[in-house]
Structures are given as structure tokens and as C-alpha cells.
Amino acid sequence: MLVPNAKIELATSKDAHRPAMNGVLFDATQKRLVATDGHIMAIVPLKDEEVGSMDTEKNVIIPSDCFKEERRRDEDIVIVTGK
């Protein structure tokens, strides 16, 4: 998956008691990234070439640190899911 320039990880929660809000939801069915901290919500639509060949039935929460690391390394994020 290619990550758009929007720094969506800034909208994630830093609260350890909210693990689902500590990451960015990759919504494969809607082809978008969604993040919230409980007060604000960020939604970034993705283009088909950014999504790649992901199984469109699965949604994945990606830790926000992965996005920060991706920007630092300038590499694509690869998501591998089980059955």
C-alpha cells in the first residue's frame, strides 16, 4: 500500500487504554484510511493504485508508528493478512 502525503497518524490517540484508536484503520471496502482520537476524525480516500491487490473483505488497524517509520524510510507499507 502506498501512503498518501496526509499525516493521518497525527489524528490517532496516544492513550494506552484505547488500543483501537492508537492506529489507523485501513478500510479496504471503502478504500480509505481512518483515524480518530475520540475528539477528531481524519479520513483519507485512497486511489486504486495505492491499495494494490489487498483482499477487499478485510480491514486492518495499522499502528501509527508504522506510518511514521514509512515516512522516515521513504518505503511503502506492505500489509500481509492471514486467512
C-alpha positions as CSV (number, residue, x, y, z in Angstrom):
1,M,0.0,0.0,0.0
2,L,1.3,3.4,-0.8
3,V,0.8,6.0,1.9
4,P,-0.6,9.4,0.8
5,N,1.1,12.6,1.9
6,A,-1.5,13.3,4.6
7,K,-0.1,12.7,8.0
8,I,-3.1,10.8,9.2
9,E,-1.3,9.3,12.2
10,L,-1.5,12.7,13.9
11,A,-5.2,12.0,14.5
12,T,-4.6,8.8,16.4
13,S,-5.0,8.6,20.2
14,K,-1.9,8.3,22.4
15,D,-4.0,6.7,25.2
16,A,-2.8,3.2,26.0
17,H,-6.4,2.3,27.3
18,R,-7.8,2.8,23.7
19,P,-5.7,0.4,21.6
20,A,-8.2,0.5,18.6
21,M,-7.6,4.3,18.5
22,N,-3.8,4.1,18.6
23,G,-3.7,3.1,15.0
24,V,-5.0,3.9,11.6
25,L,-7.8,1.8,10.1
26,F,-7.2,0.6,6.6
27,D,-10.8,0.3,5.4
28,A,-10.4,-2.0,2.3
29,T,-14.1,-2.0,1.4
30,Q,-14.3,1.8,1.2
31,K,-10.6,2.3,0.1
32,R,-9.7,4.8,2.7
33,L,-7.6,5.4,5.8
34,V,-9.5,6.4,9.0
35,A,-8.0,7.7,12.3
36,T,-9.5,9.2,15.4
37,D,-8.5,10.1,18.9
38,G,-12.1,10.3,20.2
39,H,-12.4,14.0,19.5
40,I,-11.3,14.5,15.9
41,M,-11.5,12.1,12.9
42,A,-9.4,12.1,9.8
43,I,-10.4,10.2,6.6
44,V,-8.1,9.9,3.7
45,P,-9.5,8.3,0.5
46,L,-7.1,6.0,-1.4
47,K,-6.7,5.6,-5.1
48,D,-6.8,2.1,-6.6
49,E,-3.0,2.1,-7.3
50,E,-2.4,3.0,-3.6
51,V,-4.5,0.0,-2.4
52,G,-2.8,-2.6,-4.6
53,S,-4.1,-6.2,-4.6
54,M,-5.4,-6.2,-1.0
55,D,-8.3,-8.6,-0.2
56,T,-11.2,-6.2,-0.1
57,E,-13.0,-8.2,2.6
58,K,-10.5,-7.4,5.4
59,N,-10.0,-4.2,7.4
60,V,-6.7,-3.8,9.3
61,I,-5.6,-1.4,12.1
62,I,-2.1,-0.3,11.4
63,P,-0.1,1.1,14.3
64,S,0.6,4.8,13.9
65,D,4.3,4.2,14.4
66,C,4.3,2.3,11.0
67,F,3.3,5.5,9.2
68,K,6.0,7.5,11.0
69,E,8.6,4.9,10.1
70,E,7.4,4.7,6.5
71,R,7.9,8.4,6.1
72,R,11.4,8.2,7.7
73,R,12.5,5.4,5.4
74,D,10.5,6.5,2.4
75,E,9.2,3.0,1.7
76,D,5.8,1.5,1.0
77,I,3.8,-0.2,3.8
78,V,3.2,-3.9,2.9
79,I,0.2,-5.5,4.7
80,V,0.1,-9.3,4.9
81,T,-3.1,-10.8,6.4
82,G,-3.8,-14.4,7.3
83,K,-6.9,-16.4,6.3
